Amino acid sequence: MPITKSELIKQLSKNYPNLLKKDLEKFFDIFINEVKLALQNNERVELRGWGIFSTKNQKGKTSRNPKTGEKVIVDEKKGISFKMSKDLFKEINDK
């Protein structure tokens, strides 16, 4: 089951009642924006014990429109890659 931003903040608020909900939302927004900025600048984001976010360039290619069969040129673009840490892997897979 996926978790939404609001559900995550609600859970954090429940676990840390001394923190205000609006402060948690602001922290979360700042954190996500910093990760976005780092990835836009081709920097790696490493969260120890959790994983690494990095960007990878996908080469441009010639593709085709399946509806018309017409050739379409797809430009080069960036993709995000995530590699989980060994600690997180062990936590998820321990039974």
N, C-alpha and C positions, 0 to 999 in steps of 0.2 A: 504494500500500500504506500503510495507516495505521500510525502508530507509537504504541506504548503507553508509558506512564510508565516502566515498568521497562526497556524497550528504549532509551529516551532516556537514562536514567540510566546504563545499561551503556555506551552510546556515549560519553557525557561522561566516564565513568570511564576509558575506554580512551584518549580524547584528552588527558585531564588526570590522569596517573597519580599526581601529587603530592597530589591531593585525595582524601579518603576517601569511599567510597560513601555512608556514612550522612550525611556532611556535605552531599553533593550532594542526597540525598533531602530533608533538612531544608530546604535552600535552596529547592528546587523547591516544597515544600509551603508555605513562607512566601510565596514569590512568587505562587503561585496564590491563596492566601487573601487577599493584599493586593489582587489584581485583583478578586476576588469582592466584597470589602468596598467597594471604590471603585464598582463597578457597582451594588451595592445602594443606595449613597448617591447614585445618579444622576450620578456623576462620570465623566469621560472618561478612558480609560487610553491614553496615547500612548507608543509604543515607537519612537523615532526610527529611521528606516531600515527599519522593519518594518511598522508599521501602527497603526491606532487602533481600540480597542474602545469602544463606547458603547451606551447602552440606548435603546430606542424603545418608547413605549407603544402597545399594540394595543388599539383600542377594543373595548368589549363589543358583543356582537351577539346576535341571535336566530337560532338554527340549528335543525336538526331531526335527530332520531335516525333514521338510515337504516333501521334494523331495524323500528322501530315507526311511523315517520312523525310521532312526537310532537315538538312544539316544545320546544326546550331553550334556556335563556338562558346564554350564555357570558360570564363576567365579563371586565372589562378586565385585561390582564396586560402584563408587560414582556417584551421580546425583546432579544436581544443582536445588535448590528450590528458587523461588522468591515469596515474599509476598508484595503486594503493600500497601502503607500507606493509612490511611483513607482520608488524604488530596487529594492524587492522585485519589483515588476512587471517591471522590465527584466531582473533576474537570472533570473527564472523563464522569461521569454520569449526570452532570447538563445539562439541556437543555435550 
